[in-house]
């Protein structure tokens, strides 16, 4: 394969003849469009990188923050993530893309006391795939990373999965080339797609379920916050994020977690309805005052 690429490089730079292509060109992949890999829905992520005074930056030495609520996102979360010498403050959404600047104002307001005195040094916005593309291998063209749609819902993580999918795909092509002297669609599917799906499909499906359950309304968000105080949830979450796959099942602990989740959802749902009822009563009282005047 290397010989074929080297020989092709001697020809016109406008045309390159190769044995296989790996499309690792992001969510707006040109490679995916060229081969008809199909579309996917995307979220938008928006963040500001803010350089803080040293004393304010010290607060985030061992801390990253996640915010939930309709003021920061109707279907995702807002964040303050520490970097080397600054923090990234941002939010994301699928359902309210035209409102992204208003939602960014929401997370800035929530974190205002902690980022006061900071200076915005960069503003960034980019699409986040919501699910894998319908076709990730077309002939001898394979997609990896964001181009393939490998970003987990609920967390929005994609860097590890981009690197892992690239390695799996490259290794599958190299192994087939070494054994047969050729790269084929069947070989890429067997050596790359099948291994990827076996390793990561359960994680992606589980996180998709979590986003649907916990990010869709205030009751779910309140239940999520309540559950995060549970030591079992913290340990399972840490293990899953550390190893990038579902932690091994713990039947009794998982059964207890399921019960606590259901109870929290019911409890927070009842509280949410009561809060909404009180808000309506308050609005009606305000309207009556306006009518009298």
Secondary structure, DSSP 8 states (H G I E B T S, - for coil): -HHHHHHHTTS-TT----S-EEE---TT-HHHHHHT-----EEEEEEEEEE--HHHHHTTTT--EEEEETTTEEEEEEEEEE-SSSEEEEEEESTTGGGHHHHHHHHHHHTHHHHTT-EEEEEEEEEEESS--S-SEETTEEE-HHHHT---TTT---HHHHHHHHHHHHHHHHHHHHHHSS--HHHHIIIIIHHHHHHHHHHHHHHHHHHHHHSSSHHHHHHHHHHTT-HHHHHHHHHHHHHTS-----HHHHHHHHHHHHHHHHHHHHHHHHHHHHHHHHHHHHHHHHHH-
